[in-house]
Amino acid sequence: MRRVSAIALTVVAFLFLSFHGFSQSAYDLLINGGRVLDGTGNPWFLADIAVKDGKIAAIGNLSGASARRTINAQGRYVVPGFIDMHSHSDSGLASTRTNTNPNVITQGATTVVVNQDGRSPMWPISRQKSTYEKQGIGTNAILMVGHGTVRGMVMKDDFRRPATQSEIEEMKRLVKQGMEEGAYGLSAGLEYVPGRWSTTRELIELARVIAPYGGFYIAHERSEGRDPMWKNASDPTPSVDLLQAVKETIEISEKASVTAVASHLKAKGALFWGSSYAATRLIAEARARGIQVYADQYPYPTSGSDGQTVLVPLWALADEDVDVGGQLGQLQRGRSGASSRIKENFAKKLNTPSLREKIRMDIEHEIDRRGGPYNIIIYEFPNKEYIEKSLGEIAGMRNEDPVDTVIWIQLNGFDRPGGARMRGFSLSELDIEHIMKQEFTATCSDGGTATPDDGIPHPRYYGTFPRKIRRYVFERKIISLPFAIRSMTSLPAQIIGLKDRGLLRENYWADIVIFDPEKIADRATYVNPHQYADGIPYVLVNGEVAVDGGKITGKLAGKVLTPPKK
């Protein structure tokens, strides 16, 4: 009888310990022996990380702990999930075909800030939020109110002018609605339609609406070089340059009392290279005065619009009396105002002396804006001899001025604007590296969701974050690894106002990336961009393994993040 009692007591004790001791120390996941870079910018330290119920439960020497799964991270870095400050994944996340965000998650980005450039693709914000939550998303998403969207809703087709006060009041109502529905702030696209015609006063008034919510303002500014992308040299319309655009962002931040971001900061155009030094000085001086202004940047020498480089002014290809909307406009066949006689129109205007001089002036201007003749590469053209050669090389082969070569390509190439598919490399490493070294510069991709049947996107869609680490940390040694990781994690979290992401801390959400320093690299190229990055075997989103051994698991563990109620 005593023996039975002893056995019973032993069983009871075991069950007690199981429920009150062992079970409490058992985790969902253990990451063992990694070099932890916690996101602060401090050097790495060796530690284990335990995950339970989607959050980081413990960090330290956890050799006695148990878990349902263990990942060996020895020789690898363990860092917070990357936060993409400027992403166009909004439409990709809305589709059940791409809502895992495959090309984004495989480069370590676990949170994306969407609805950029003033565009909210789904309105109201509550509808977008509900769509994501209902079908699930692979990365966390932060939603912005698009300034261009609300401007278009209020002003409809009559947007080529400053808004009236009553129109601004209606825009403010819509911005407030978006913030109440869970947006984190206001985005603007001031080189684009319809934001291009807004005034600084309009933007300040709208930014003041987001201030009580702790929201932030992020802008594709009015210009990124000597002048805006829409402007031809022959266009007399007044415009601003990069430095004036940065000053406007600072003014909005100061007068509206909001955090502001000069997004994908760059110095575009060969004759404007080096101006990043003045632009960053303006931001640094503003910050010294107590103004909360930042920048973000993608680590490539070519922009998104560079991939659709057309060196001939579109007005010279259009039918008579057709307004193409500047160099950012489009010539589309089969639609009202479109041209089906591109080469014919061009030849006719070239034969008019006054127009010919304007055409040559505009071509020369566009060559400079796209980086100069030796930084514009031909990727598609009927004569295969010229493929992957620069405009400068082709001009040399033909023994002529690059402007004449551009004219020849249009007349002898494909029957479409430009006559060839070209990419300009309009940015200088001088500026890229200088902007990157600033303590207020976060990392962004300016890319979105992509799959192999999505044409030829910019390589940044697949490789932004690994490229920055491989090229600028390990190869060029422009910045340190802790500094780079900070720019991808805690710095964007600070800008956005996230209190439980962006760092590896106990009780923070377990957005975690494990990468191999020997292998991490971008593989996407300008010719073949649809290639996942190397060297990132594991990615966790809210504690779920989204990339496992380099393979996408299909887990839809992302959340629509919303600010805490004030």
Secondary structure, DSSP 8 states (H G I E B T S, - for coil): -HHHHHHHHHHHHHHHHIIIIIHHHEEEEEEEEEEE--SSS---EEEEEEEETTEEEEEE--TT-EEEEEEE-TTSEEEE-EEESS---HHHHTSTTTTT-HHHHTTTEEEEEES-TT--SSSSHHHHHHHHHHH--SSEEEE-EEHHHHHHHHHTT--SS---HHHHHHHHHHHHHHHHTT--EEEEETTSTTGGG--HHHHHHHHHHHGGGT-EEEEE-S-SBSS-TT--TT-------HHHHHHHHHHHHHHHT-EEEETT---BSGGGTTTHHHHHHHHHHHHHTT--EEEEE-S-SS-TGGGGB--S-GGGTS-TT----GGG----TTSTT--S-HHHHHHHHHTSHHHHHHHHHHHHHHHHHTT-GGGEEEEE-SSGGGTT-BHHHHHHHHTS-HHHHHHHHHHHS-SSTTSSEEEE----HHHHHHHHTSTTEEE--------TTS----THHHHHHHHIIIIIIIIS-SS-HHHHHHHHTHHHHHHHT-SSSSS--TTSB--EEEE-TTT-B----SS------BS--EEEETTEEEEETTEE-------EE-----
